[in-house]
């Protein structure tokens, strides 16, 4: 199961990530750690108003709940949304997050 990063102290750790992943609409700093995968979501005001930001967060969380088995354990991820992420349709958002998981698996296999 995926844990959620909620405290400011955990988000501060991402200033020095072990590695980074990028998709068209997301920047993902990654920390290698022991234990279960932890995910944080960062969406700035540049993305849109509160309604759009919250909708994007809910969609990301829904996808992660449905596909939590795709995440390998031992990582802490912070999904940082870029401009244009709020305009993605559900299918495009799913594709972006699937790309993220495949990049993480490729990195894990190497």
Biotite code that builds the C-alpha atoms (Angstrom):
import biotite.structure as struc

atoms = struc.array([
    struc.Atom([0.000, 0.000, 0.000], chain_id="A", res_id=1, res_name="UNK", atom_name="CA", element="C"),
    struc.Atom([1.124, 3.543, -0.653], chain_id="A", res_id=2, res_name="UNK", atom_name="CA", element="C"),
    struc.Atom([1.581, 5.973, 2.221], chain_id="A", res_id=3, res_name="UNK", atom_name="CA", element="C"),
    struc.Atom([0.922, 9.702, 1.870], chain_id="A", res_id=4, res_name="UNK", atom_name="CA", element="C"),
    struc.Atom([3.489, 12.347, 2.720], chain_id="A", res_id=5, res_name="UNK", atom_name="CA", element="C"),
    struc.Atom([1.776, 15.075, 4.719], chain_id="A", res_id=6, res_name="UNK", atom_name="CA", element="C"),
    struc.Atom([4.307, 16.838, 6.927], chain_id="A", res_id=7, res_name="UNK", atom_name="CA", element="C"),
    struc.Atom([6.453, 19.764, 5.915], chain_id="A", res_id=8, res_name="UNK", atom_name="CA", element="C"),
    struc.Atom([9.560, 18.011, 7.262], chain_id="A", res_id=9, res_name="UNK", atom_name="CA", element="C"),
    struc.Atom([9.135, 15.184, 4.745], chain_id="A", res_id=10, res_name="UNK", atom_name="CA", element="C"),
    struc.Atom([8.641, 17.627, 1.872], chain_id="A", res_id=11, res_name="UNK", atom_name="CA", element="C"),
    struc.Atom([11.839, 19.460, 2.897], chain_id="A", res_id=12, res_name="UNK", atom_name="CA", element="C"),
    struc.Atom([13.824, 16.252, 2.285], chain_id="A", res_id=13, res_name="UNK", atom_name="CA", element="C"),
    struc.Atom([13.085, 16.551, -1.448], chain_id="A", res_id=14, res_name="UNK", atom_name="CA", element="C"),
    struc.Atom([15.486, 19.486, -1.784], chain_id="A", res_id=15, res_name="UNK", atom_name="CA", element="C"),
    struc.Atom([18.261, 16.878, -2.185], chain_id="A", res_id=16, res_name="UNK", atom_name="CA", element="C"),
    struc.Atom([16.655, 14.018, -4.173], chain_id="A", res_id=17, res_name="UNK", atom_name="CA", element="C"),
    struc.Atom([18.529, 10.846, -5.066], chain_id="A", res_id=18, res_name="UNK", atom_name="CA", element="C"),
    struc.Atom([17.249, 11.132, -8.633], chain_id="A", res_id=19, res_name="UNK", atom_name="CA", element="C"),
    struc.Atom([14.510, 12.851, -10.630], chain_id="A", res_id=20, res_name="UNK", atom_name="CA", element="C"),
    struc.Atom([11.910, 11.722, -13.098], chain_id="A", res_id=21, res_name="UNK", atom_name="CA", element="C"),
    struc.Atom([10.119, 13.935, -15.600], chain_id="A", res_id=22, res_name="UNK", atom_name="CA", element="C"),
    struc.Atom([7.020, 13.560, -17.693], chain_id="A", res_id=23, res_name="UNK", atom_name="CA", element="C"),
    struc.Atom([5.366, 16.163, -19.889], chain_id="A", res_id=24, res_name="UNK", atom_name="CA", element="C"),
    struc.Atom([3.268, 17.537, -17.020], chain_id="A", res_id=25, res_name="UNK", atom_name="CA", element="C"),
    struc.Atom([5.062, 16.380, -13.869], chain_id="A", res_id=26, res_name="UNK", atom_name="CA", element="C"),
    struc.Atom([8.454, 16.732, -12.210], chain_id="A", res_id=27, res_name="UNK", atom_name="CA", element="C"),
    struc.Atom([9.106, 13.986, -9.654], chain_id="A", res_id=28, res_name="UNK", atom_name="CA", element="C"),
    struc.Atom([12.033, 14.154, -7.205], chain_id="A", res_id=29, res_name="UNK", atom_name="CA", element="C"),
    struc.Atom([12.633, 10.691, -5.744], chain_id="A", res_id=30, res_name="UNK", atom_name="CA", element="C"),
    struc.Atom([14.258, 9.621, -2.492], chain_id="A", res_id=31, res_name="UNK", atom_name="CA", element="C"),
    struc.Atom([15.444, 6.057, -1.989], chain_id="A", res_id=32, res_name="UNK", atom_name="CA", element="C"),
    struc.Atom([14.417, 4.700, 1.410], chain_id="A", res_id=33, res_name="UNK", atom_name="CA", element="C"),
    struc.Atom([13.656, 1.447, 3.156], chain_id="A", res_id=34, res_name="UNK", atom_name="CA", element="C"),
    struc.Atom([10.040, 0.423, 3.574], chain_id="A", res_id=35, res_name="UNK", atom_name="CA", element="C"),
    struc.Atom([6.847, 1.194, 1.732], chain_id="A", res_id=36, res_name="UNK", atom_name="CA", element="C"),
    struc.Atom([6.435, 3.729, -1.020], chain_id="A", res_id=37, res_name="UNK", atom_name="CA", element="C"),
    struc.Atom([5.370, 7.191, 0.102], chain_id="A", res_id=38, res_name="UNK", atom_name="CA", element="C"),
    struc.Atom([3.833, 9.758, -2.239], chain_id="A", res_id=39, res_name="UNK", atom_name="CA", element="C"),
    struc.Atom([3.389, 13.491, -1.840], chain_id="A", res_id=40, res_name="UNK", atom_name="CA", element="C"),
    struc.Atom([1.552, 15.831, -4.193], chain_id="A", res_id=41, res_name="UNK", atom_name="CA", element="C"),
    struc.Atom([2.607, 19.440, -4.781], chain_id="A", res_id=42, res_name="UNK", atom_name="CA", element="C"),
    struc.Atom([0.429, 21.697, -6.894], chain_id="A", res_id=43, res_name="UNK", atom_name="CA", element="C"),
    struc.Atom([1.236, 25.404, -6.904], chain_id="A", res_id=44, res_name="UNK", atom_name="CA", element="C"),
    struc.Atom([-1.083, 28.325, -7.556], chain_id="A", res_id=45, res_name="UNK", atom_name="CA", element="C"),
    struc.Atom([0.414, 28.593, -11.057], chain_id="A", res_id=46, res_name="UNK", atom_name="CA", element="C"),
    struc.Atom([-1.731, 25.580, -12.004], chain_id="A", res_id=47, res_name="UNK", atom_name="CA", element="C"),
    struc.Atom([-5.011, 27.378, -11.385], chain_id="A", res_id=48, res_name="UNK", atom_name="CA", element="C"),
    struc.Atom([-7.498, 28.315, -8.726], chain_id="A", res_id=49, res_name="UNK", atom_name="CA", element="C"),
    struc.Atom([-8.281, 26.156, -5.698], chain_id="A", res_id=50, res_name="UNK", atom_name="CA", element="C"),
    struc.Atom([-11.044, 24.269, -7.501], chain_id="A", res_id=51, res_name="UNK", atom_name="CA", element="C"),
    struc.Atom([-8.710, 23.155, -10.302], chain_id="A", res_id=52, res_name="UNK", atom_name="CA", element="C"),
    struc.Atom([-5.855, 22.294, -7.923], chain_id="A", res_id=53, res_name="UNK", atom_name="CA", element="C"),
    struc.Atom([-8.103, 20.219, -5.669], chain_id="A", res_id=54, res_name="UNK", atom_name="CA", element="C"),
    struc.Atom([-9.645, 18.415, -8.646], chain_id="A", res_id=55, res_name="UNK", atom_name="CA", element="C"),
    struc.Atom([-6.183, 17.517, -9.910], chain_id="A", res_id=56, res_name="UNK", atom_name="CA", element="C"),
    struc.Atom([-5.166, 16.252, -6.450], chain_id="A", res_id=57, res_name="UNK", atom_name="CA", element="C"),
    struc.Atom([-8.304, 14.122, -6.187], chain_id="A", res_id=58, res_name="UNK", atom_name="CA", element="C"),
    struc.Atom([-7.712, 12.645, -9.631], chain_id="A", res_id=59, res_name="UNK", atom_name="CA", element="C"),
    struc.Atom([-4.087, 11.817, -8.846], chain_id="A", res_id=60, res_name="UNK", atom_name="CA", element="C"),
    struc.Atom([-5.074, 10.210, -5.548], chain_id="A", res_id=61, res_name="UNK", atom_name="CA", element="C"),
    struc.Atom([-7.833, 8.193, -7.242], chain_id="A", res_id=62, res_name="UNK", atom_name="CA", element="C"),
    struc.Atom([-5.383, 6.874, -9.822], chain_id="A", res_id=63, res_name="UNK", atom_name="CA", element="C"),
    struc.Atom([-2.859, 5.952, -7.134], chain_id="A", res_id=64, res_name="UNK", atom_name="CA", element="C"),
    struc.Atom([-5.530, 4.135, -5.080], chain_id="A", res_id=65, res_name="UNK", atom_name="CA", element="C"),
    struc.Atom([-6.542, 2.140, -8.173], chain_id="A", res_id=66, res_name="UNK", atom_name="CA", element="C"),
    struc.Atom([-2.972, 1.358, -9.253], chain_id="A", res_id=67, res_name="UNK", atom_name="CA", element="C"),
    struc.Atom([-0.998, 1.191, -6.005], chain_id="A", res_id=68, res_name="UNK", atom_name="CA", element="C"),
    struc.Atom([0.418, -2.203, -7.001], chain_id="A", res_id=69, res_name="UNK", atom_name="CA", element="C"),
    struc.Atom([2.403, -0.562, -9.828], chain_id="A", res_id=70, res_name="UNK", atom_name="CA", element="C"),
    struc.Atom([4.622, 1.271, -7.347], chain_id="A", res_id=71, res_name="UNK", atom_name="CA", element="C"),
    struc.Atom([7.683, -0.589, -6.153], chain_id="A", res_id=72, res_name="UNK", atom_name="CA", element="C"),
    struc.Atom([8.532, -0.222, -2.486], chain_id="A", res_id=73, res_name="UNK", atom_name="CA", element="C"),
    struc.Atom([11.561, 1.653, -1.270], chain_id="A", res_id=74, res_name="UNK", atom_name="CA", element="C"),
    struc.Atom([10.869, 5.089, -2.751], chain_id="A", res_id=75, res_name="UNK", atom_name="CA", element="C"),
    struc.Atom([9.482, 8.416, -1.627], chain_id="A", res_id=76, res_name="UNK", atom_name="CA", element="C"),
    struc.Atom([8.009, 10.415, -4.508], chain_id="A", res_id=77, res_name="UNK", atom_name="CA", element="C"),
    struc.Atom([6.821, 13.986, -4.695], chain_id="A", res_id=78, res_name="UNK", atom_name="CA", element="C"),
    struc.Atom([4.600, 14.619, -7.713], chain_id="A", res_id=79, res_name="UNK", atom_name="CA", element="C"),
    struc.Atom([5.048, 18.281, -8.650], chain_id="A", res_id=80, res_name="UNK", atom_name="CA", element="C"),
    struc.Atom([2.522, 19.408, -11.240], chain_id="A", res_id=81, res_name="UNK", atom_name="CA", element="C"),
    struc.Atom([3.653, 21.641, -14.104], chain_id="A", res_id=82, res_name="UNK", atom_name="CA", element="C"),
    struc.Atom([1.545, 24.103, -16.052], chain_id="A", res_id=83, res_name="UNK", atom_name="CA", element="C"),
    struc.Atom([-1.046, 22.356, -18.151], chain_id="A", res_id=84, res_name="UNK", atom_name="CA", element="C"),
    struc.Atom([-1.534, 19.432, -15.761], chain_id="A", res_id=85, res_name="UNK", atom_name="CA", element="C"),
    struc.Atom([-4.967, 20.685, -14.671], chain_id="A", res_id=86, res_name="UNK", atom_name="CA", element="C"),
    struc.Atom([-6.178, 20.695, -18.288], chain_id="A", res_id=87, res_name="UNK", atom_name="CA", element="C"),
    struc.Atom([-5.430, 16.999, -18.793], chain_id="A", res_id=88, res_name="UNK", atom_name="CA", element="C"),
    struc.Atom([-8.353, 14.683, -19.354], chain_id="A", res_id=89, res_name="UNK", atom_name="CA", element="C"),
    struc.Atom([-8.691, 11.638, -17.119], chain_id="A", res_id=90, res_name="UNK", atom_name="CA", element="C"),
    struc.Atom([-7.199, 9.363, -19.789], chain_id="A", res_id=91, res_name="UNK", atom_name="CA", element="C"),
    struc.Atom([-4.255, 11.692, -20.420], chain_id="A", res_id=92, res_name="UNK", atom_name="CA", element="C"),
    struc.Atom([-3.593, 11.974, -16.684], chain_id="A", res_id=93, res_name="UNK", atom_name="CA", element="C"),
    struc.Atom([-3.667, 8.186, -16.391], chain_id="A", res_id=94, res_name="UNK", atom_name="CA", element="C"),
    struc.Atom([-1.194, 7.934, -19.255], chain_id="A", res_id=95, res_name="UNK", atom_name="CA", element="C"),
    struc.Atom([1.169, 10.449, -17.615], chain_id="A", res_id=96, res_name="UNK", atom_name="CA", element="C"),
    struc.Atom([1.090, 8.591, -14.304], chain_id="A", res_id=97, res_name="UNK", atom_name="CA", element="C"),
    struc.Atom([1.597, 5.250, -16.061], chain_id="A", res_id=98, res_name="UNK", atom_name="CA", element="C"),
    struc.Atom([4.675, 6.703, -17.752], chain_id="A", res_id=99, res_name="UNK", atom_name="CA", element="C"),
    struc.Atom([5.915, 7.688, -14.302], chain_id="A", res_id=100, res_name="UNK", atom_name="CA", element="C"),
    struc.Atom([5.548, 4.101, -13.064], chain_id="A", res_id=101, res_name="UNK", atom_name="CA", element="C"),
    struc.Atom([7.304, 2.693, -16.117], chain_id="A", res_id=102, res_name="UNK", atom_name="CA", element="C"),
    struc.Atom([10.206, 5.144, -15.656], chain_id="A", res_id=103, res_name="UNK", atom_name="CA", element="C"),
    struc.Atom([10.445, 4.080, -12.013], chain_id="A", res_id=104, res_name="UNK", atom_name="CA", element="C"),
    struc.Atom([10.492, 0.399, -12.996], chain_id="A", res_id=105, res_name="UNK", atom_name="CA", element="C"),
    struc.Atom([13.206, 1.010, -15.604], chain_id="A", res_id=106, res_name="UNK", atom_name="CA", element="C"),
    struc.Atom([15.261, 2.805, -12.995], chain_id="A", res_id=107, res_name="UNK", atom_name="CA", element="C"),
    struc.Atom([14.644, -0.045, -10.539], chain_id="A", res_id=108, res_name="UNK", atom_name="CA", element="C"),
    struc.Atom([15.797, -2.680, -13.046], chain_id="A", res_id=109, res_name="UNK", atom_name="CA", element="C"),
    struc.Atom([19.016, -0.824, -13.896], chain_id="A", res_id=110, res_name="UNK", atom_name="CA", element="C"),
])
